[in-house]
């Protein structure tokens, strides 16, 4: 029978029923006619009539009569060949749960699972899974998991590819369900994701146990058979896909927050299956660093070990400590951090809040295990140790979620604390060159000041004193566009630079000159202080002119009250046009800008006083 033809006929079921008047009598007739057919040589018309009549009887409440026909031993061959056609209406009735024919339909399905061809049943059941309506995904998946498991078991040792196909279809549907975000949503299972994940575990356990037993037997009997290895690989793909969908989107709750968490249990068992089928957690974590393995049956290794899945696994291991007892303790915290940097970078390169949060958490947990001042400078040569800070800057400056920006700054400081002195030095130089954000640059300059202060107190720190320090100082004490630099936009950097310079002049005595500041003072005055003074004067003159003009416009506008409502003007800050403001609002902005220039000028004047005082005998 052409399967496609049967489903095409089923699509026109209502019209055919009207035209042909299909009833229980027609179903009985086709079954009686087929009983006389030898060697299952049924015609396409036999299939069509059986399908249409059988479905019509079930949908019209005649399931008891259909059951009597299905269980009749004389109809066994007919049911074995054609019975899968009844899956659609049976599933439809069973999903209603309150239908009067529920018991009969369940009995029909149970009998079909025992009699029909397992391959036909598998395809039919998976079609019902994949065609499930968005509002009935969970109910459909949970209803069909046990029938699917029973059908797969009937396939014997050659079931691996079918198991993989079933797991892929089921997980694809489960991944369509929304993910609970709060403790209450997970407790109440408002989206039914928890029930589906728990049921999916029950479904996959016998196959995972079979693969585990095969692996254990292989230690004594030799290599596993091709069928055993294929099942192992299908389970591997399932676990990797589970780590990505839904677990990558899930924010797991700690046991203190939610003692019994179905999603945490799902994650724990998925990681357990990986270990059970012979996947080393340490190899998976270090996958990007170790030599890539040859995996039979896949054109590309990434198909079997997706990067997002490996990142999700690292997050489960080191943030939630799932299966951490199975992770070797011989790896140093520095090596673990090095392995995790690829995963951290993948998380932080995304824009979704969930991914960013996981990246920050994984970075923090990886760093806290590392001793302060212990990360060697050689790590900065690795691509990930360059990419992660760049993505971290994007989180700190562009992420719309305040607490993630704050967490990003905290993790940045933690990473700085872990570098040794030379690494800190080169990291600061790199960040000043590449961050392109005044707030970040100001924060780095503040760290430079702290390291210089430490170097002046503790002997042996050559990187933040003398000849090594001078290139870093010139990099910190500069204006990107000379006198024309936008001082308001670069205020954070300008103020930290001035504070650094003032600190050096006060802290480092001229006769000692440990930092070299006094040797370079002429250059600094010429290349930094003089352009800055000029920039302040230019900016002040511009804003004072704007203030005078705005005040004049405001006086004119007040002459007519209606004009006050309509009179608006615009201000451009950082090359971005701000929303329209009334003259009063603009006056406030201009006064604030002039106050900022006063503040810069005040610190600059203090520095000049220090220089002048030091120059006197």
TITIBA-734300 format. One line per 3 residues: number of its first residue (from 1); their letters; for each residue x, y, z of C-alpha. Coordinates in steps of 0.05 Angstrom, whole numbers. Layout:
BEGIN
NUM) a) X Y Z | ...
***
This chain:
BEGIN
1) xxx) 0 0 0 | 25 70 -18 | 29 104 51
4) xxx) 27 174 21 | -36 155 -19 | -70 132 45
7) xxx) -58 198 80 | -80 238 19 | -146 200 22
10) xxx) -150 213 97 | -144 287 85 | -210 285 44
13) xxx) -245 243 97 | -307 286 110 | -324 294 37
16) xxx) -313 220 22 | -358 202 80 | -414 245 52
19) xxx) -405 216 -18 | -397 143 0 | -438 141 64
22) xxx) -385 102 101 | -411 66 163 | -396 7 207
25) xxx) -427 -37 153 | -376 -14 102 | -320 -29 152
28) xxx) -347 -99 164 | -354 -110 89 | -282 -91 74
31) xxx) -256 -134 131 | -297 -193 107 | -273 -184 36
34) xxx) -200 -179 58 | -206 -244 99 | -208 -282 34
37) xxx) -145 -249 6 | -84 -293 5 | -13 -270 25
40) xxx) -36 -201 47 | -46 -180 -25 | -94 -124 -8
43) xxx) -109 -70 -59 | -101 4 -51 | -176 9 -49
46) xxx) -178 -40 9 | -130 4 48 | -169 67 32
49) xxx) -237 39 51 | -210 8 116 | -176 74 135
52) xxx) -236 118 120 | -289 72 149 | -248 55 210
55) xxx) -233 128 226 | -306 147 215 | -331 94 262
58) xxx) -283 116 317 | -301 189 309 | -375 172 309
61) xxx) -371 135 375 | -372 64 347 | -304 46 378
64) xxx) -334 -15 414 | -351 -46 347 | -283 -28 319
67) xxx) -251 -61 379 | -289 -125 366 | -265 -126 295
70) xxx) -192 -109 313 | -185 -164 367 | -218 -218 324
73) xxx) -163 -269 311 | -189 -279 241 | -173 -207 225
76) xxx) -101 -209 251 | -67 -202 184 | -113 -146 162
79) xxx) -101 -108 227 | -26 -121 223 | -22 -89 154
82) xxx) -74 -34 160 | -84 -20 234 | -34 38 237
85) xxx) -85 79 197 | -128 84 260 | -75 119 302
88) xxx) -99 190 284 | -171 185 309 | -150 142 368
91) xxx) -100 195 392 | -152 249 381 | -203 213 426
94) xxx) -151 195 479 | -129 267 485 | -200 287 504
97) xxx) -196 242 565 | -270 250 580 | -298 216 518
100) xxx) -346 158 532 | -308 114 483 | -241 126 519
103) xxx) -235 56 547 | -249 23 480 | -201 68 443
106) xxx) -146 53 493 | -158 -21 484 | -154 -14 408
109) xxx) -88 24 414 | -60 -28 461 | -78 -84 412
112) xxx) -49 -47 353 | 17 -38 390 | 22 -113 397
115) xxx) -1 -134 327 | 18 -81 276 | 85 -73 243
118) xxx) 131 -36 292 | 161 6 236 | 93 28 211
121) xxx) 71 43 282 | 134 82 296 | 123 127 236
124) xxx) 49 135 252 | 62 153 324 | 117 202 307
127) xxx) 71 236 257 | 21 246 313 | 77 276 356
130) xxx) 101 323 302 | 31 345 282 | 11 362 353
133) xxx) -23 429 361 | 16 481 400 | -35 478 457
136) xxx) -32 402 461 | 43 389 455 | 53 366 527
139) xxx) -10 322 528 | 8 290 462 | 80 276 481
142) xxx) 62 247 549 | 6 204 518 | 51 174 464
145) xxx) 116 162 502 | 96 94 530 | 68 69 463
148) xxx) 131 92 428 | 175 58 479 | 137 -7 470
151) xxx) 142 -4 394 | 217 10 397 | 228 -49 443
154) xxx) 196 -93 391 | 250 -74 341 | 302 -113 380
157) xxx) 376 -100 368 | 365 -61 304 | 327 -4 337
160) xxx) 384 47 345 | 366 92 286 | 292 88 305
163) xxx) 308 107 377 | 347 167 351 | 290 188 305
166) xxx) 239 183 362 | 283 221 411 | 295 276 360
169) xxx) 221 285 345 | 201 283 419 | 255 332 441
172) xxx) 239 378 383 | 167 384 407 | 186 391 480
175) xxx) 234 448 461 | 174 487 435 | 145 493 505
178) xxx) 159 557 544 | 211 553 599 | 190 570 671
181) xxx) 227 631 696 | 207 633 769 | 205 582 826
184) xxx) 129 586 827 | 124 572 752 | 167 510 759
187) xxx) 130 486 821 | 62 494 787 | 90 470 720
190) xxx) 48 523 685 | 78 506 617 | 80 430 628
193) xxx) 154 428 610 | 171 394 676 | 122 337 665
196) xxx) 148 327 595 | 221 325 617 | 205 276 673
199) xxx) 166 231 625 | 221 235 574 | 270 209 625
202) xxx) 225 148 638 | 222 137 563 | 298 139 551
205) xxx) 321 100 613 | 315 29 585 | 355 49 523
208) xxx) 408 84 565 | 413 24 611 | 420 -22 551
211) xxx) 477 21 524 | 510 23 593 | 506 -52 600
214) xxx) 535 -62 530 | 592 -16 547 | 607 -55 611
217) xxx) 604 -120 573 | 652 -92 522 | 706 -86 575
220) xxx) 708 -162 579 | 681 -185 511 | 718 -136 467
223) xxx) 693 -79 424 | 618 -65 421 | 578 -87 360
226) xxx) 560 -36 306 | 488 -37 332 | 510 -23 403
229) xxx) 556 33 381 | 500 63 339 | 453 64 399
232) xxx) 507 97 441 | 516 152 389 | 441 164 384
235) xxx) 438 172 459 | 498 219 456 | 461 262 405
238) xxx) 399 262 449 | 439 285 510 | 475 339 471
241) xxx) 409 364 442 | 378 363 512 | 435 405 539
244) xxx) 419 456 485 | 343 451 485 | 313 461 535
247) xxx) 370 463 586 | 408 521 555 | 346 565 564
250) xxx) 331 541 635 | 354 578 697 | 360 521 746
253) xxx) 340 533 818 | 387 514 875 | 363 461 924
256) xxx) 358 515 977 | 309 553 932 | 270 493 905
259) xxx) 283 427 939 | 250 383 887 | 264 412 819
262) xxx) 242 369 759 | 286 409 712 | 347 400 757
265) xxx) 332 326 760 | 328 325 684 | 395 359 678
268) xxx) 427 312 729 | 401 250 693 | 423 275 624
271) xxx) 494 285 650 | 489 216 683 | 470 184 616
274) xxx) 531 216 584 | 576 184 636 | 539 118 631
277) xxx) 550 112 556 | 624 125 563 | 631 200 552
280) xxx) 686 229 597 | 663 294 628 | 735 319 629
283) xxx) 743 304 555 | 678 340 540 | 699 401 580
286) xxx) 768 404 547 | 740 388 479 | 763 452 447
289) xxx) 834 445 473 | 846 371 462 | 857 338 395
292) xxx) 791 328 360 | 767 257 359 | 743 216 300
295) xxx) 670 199 309 | 643 145 263 | 577 159 231
298) xxx) 581 235 228 | 607 279 172 | 628 333 221
301) xxx) 645 326 294 | 605 388 311 | 542 349 295
304) xxx) 558 304 354 | 589 356 400 | 555 423 389
307) xxx) 591 481 422 | 529 507 456 | 516 438 487
310) xxx) 586 434 514 | 579 504 542 | 514 483 576
313) xxx) 549 422 605 | 605 465 633 | 553 511 665
316) xxx) 518 452 698 | 584 425 724 | 616 487 753
319) xxx) 557 532 770 | 507 481 795 | 558 427 811
322) xxx) 516 373 777 | 558 309 772 | 619 348 797
325) xxx) 639 288 840 | 652 251 775 | 698 305 749
328) xxx) 773 291 761 | 805 334 815 | 874 329 783
331) xxx) 860 388 737 | 885 454 764 | 837 513 771
334) xxx) 878 550 718 | 870 493 668 | 795 489 682
337) xxx) 789 564 671 | 827 558 606 | 779 504 583
340) xxx) 718 543 604 | 739 608 569 | 712 582 502
343) xxx) 645 566 535 | 644 633 571 | 659 670 507
346) xxx) 602 634 471 | 553 655 526 | 576 727 530
349) xxx) 576 736 454 | 500 728 455 | 449 782 470
352) xxx) 397 740 507 | 394 755 582 | 394 681 598
355) xxx) 458 667 560 | 494 729 588 | 475 710 659
358) xxx) 502 640 649 | 566 666 619 | 578 713 678
361) xxx) 562 659 728 | 609 609 694 | 664 661 689
364) xxx) 657 679 763 | 656 607 787 | 716 590 744
367) xxx) 755 650 771 | 741 642 845 | 778 576 847
370) xxx) 841 610 819 | 891 642 867 | 900 717 863
373) xxx) 959 741 821 | 970 671 792 | 947 673 719
376) xxx) 1010 677 676 | 1018 728 619 | 1022 671 568
379) xxx) 946 661 574 | 935 729 542 | 962 700 477
382) xxx) 901 654 473 | 844 680 431 | 791 668 484
385) xxx) 828 710 536 | 823 768 487 | 752 755 463
388) xxx) 720 746 532 | 740 816 558 | 715 848 494
391) xxx) 648 814 502 | 648 831 576 | 656 904 558
394) xxx) 595 898 512 | 555 869 570 | 578 925 617
397) xxx) 562 980 568 | 504 955 524 | 464 904 563
400) xxx) 396 935 582 | 392 895 647 | 423 935 704
403) xxx) 443 877 749 | 478 842 691 | 519 905 677
406) xxx) 537 908 751 | 555 834 752 | 598 844 690
409) xxx) 638 898 725 | 647 853 786 | 672 796 743
412) xxx) 719 842 705 | 751 863 770 | 755 791 793
415) xxx) 791 772 729 | 841 829 738 | 856 806 809
418) xxx) 874 736 784 | 928 759 734 | 1000 763 755
421) xxx) 1035 830 752 | 1060 825 681 | 993 799 656
424) xxx) 957 857 690 | 1004 906 657 | 992 878 587
427) xxx) 918 869 599 | 911 943 618 | 948 964 555
430) xxx) 903 920 513 | 839 946 545 | 859 1019 537
433) xxx) 871 1006 464 | 809 965 448 | 752 981 495
436) xxx) 732 1048 463 | 688 1066 522 | 705 1123 569
439) xxx) 674 1089 630 | 713 1025 619 | 777 1063 605
442) xxx) 767 1103 668 | 758 1039 708 | 823 1010 678
445) xxx) 861 1074 695 | 835 1069 767 | 863 998 769
448) xxx) 930 1024 742 | 933 1074 799 | 920 1018 849
451) xxx) 975 975 820 | 1025 1034 821 | 1007 1046 894
454) xxx) 1020 973 909 | 1086 974 872 | 1110 1034 912
457) xxx) 1095 996 977 | 1121 927 958 | 1190 916 929
460) xxx) 1201 875 866 | 1144 900 822 | 1180 925 761
463) xxx) 1119 930 714 | 1086 989 747 | 1149 1029 761
466) xxx) 1202 1062 719 | 1214 1047 645 | 1159 994 641
469) xxx) 1107 1041 670 | 1121 1100 624 | 1088 1072 560
472) xxx) 1026 1055 601 | 1025 1124 632 | 1028 1158 564
475) xxx) 972 1113 541 | 929 1132 601 | 947 1207 600
478) xxx) 923 1225 531 | 864 1255 494 | 839 1215 435
481) xxx) 825 1276 392 | 869 1328 426 | 836 1393 446
484) xxx) 774 1375 405 | 759 1314 447 | 688 1312 473
487) xxx) 702 1322 547 | 632 1307 570 | 629 1241 534
490) xxx) 699 1224 559 | 690 1251 629 | 701 1185 666
493) xxx) 768 1174 632 | 790 1247 639 | 776 1250 713
496) xxx) 810 1183 728 | 870 1205 687 | 875 1270 726
499) xxx) 868 1233 792 | 924 1186 770 | 970 1244 752
502) xxx) 955 1281 816 | 968 1218 857 | 1035 1206 823
505) xxx) 1059 1277 834 | 1040 1274 908 | 1062 1203 923
508) xxx) 1127 1196 884 | 1180 1243 910 | 1219 1281 857
511) xxx) 1286 1259 883 | 1265 1186 883 | 1224 1187 818
514) xxx) 1208 1112 823 | 1152 1117 773 | 1190 1161 724
517) xxx) 1135 1214 726 | 1183 1271 738 | 1226 1251 680
520) xxx) 1166 1251 633 | 1132 1311 663 | 1150 1359 606
523) xxx) 1121 1310 555 | 1059 1300 596 | 1049 1375 603
526) xxx) 1057 1386 529 | 1018 1325 504 | 963 1320 556
529) xxx) 955 1379 604 | 962 1434 552 | 911 1402 502
532) xxx) 865 1388 560 | 868 1460 584 | 855 1483 513
535) xxx) 797 1434 506 | 765 1459 571 | 770 1531 548
538) xxx) 740 1515 479 | 684 1474 509 | 668 1526 562
541) xxx) 665 1582 509 | 618 1540 466 | 571 1522 523
544) xxx) 571 1593 551 | 550 1618 482 | 496 1564 480
547) xxx) 474 1585 550 | 469 1658 531 | 429 1641 468
550) xxx) 382 1595 506 | 370 1646 560 | 353 1698 508
553) xxx) 305 1650 473 | 274 1633 539 | 259 1706 554
556) xxx) 226 1715 487 | 185 1652 496 | 158 1674 562
559) xxx) 126 1734 529 | 70 1689 506 | 46 1631 547
562) xxx) 24 1591 487 | 93 1596 457 | 122 1566 520
565) xxx) 84 1502 506 | 106 1499 434 | 177 1524 442
568) xxx) 224 1464 442 | 297 1454 423 | 342 1395 415
571) xxx) 410 1375 443 | 460 1326 414 | 501 1285 462
574) xxx) 552 1233 438 | 529 1241 366 | 459 1221 386
577) xxx) 401 1270 384 | 366 1272 451 | 290 1280 457
580) xxx) 263 1351 450 | 270 1394 512 | 240 1459 535
583) xxx) 287 1518 544 | 285 1508 620 | 308 1436 612
586) xxx) 363 1457 564 | 387 1511 612 | 394 1457 666
589) xxx) 436 1414 618 | 481 1472 599 | 492 1492 671
592) xxx) 510 1420 688 | 561 1419 631 | 593 1483 654
595) xxx) 598 1455 725 | 634 1394 696 | 685 1439 662
598) xxx) 695 1475 728 | 709 1408 761 | 760 1387 708
601) xxx) 793 1455 712 | 796 1452 788 | 834 1386 787
604) xxx) 878 1411 731 | 895 1474 770 | 912 1432 831
607) xxx) 961 1391 790 | 993 1454 763 | 1001 1479 835
610) xxx) 1035 1414 855 | 1083 1419 797 | 1098 1491 812
613) xxx) 1109 1476 886 | 1155 1417 871 | 1196 1461 824
616) xx) 1211 1512 879 | 1275 1502 920
***
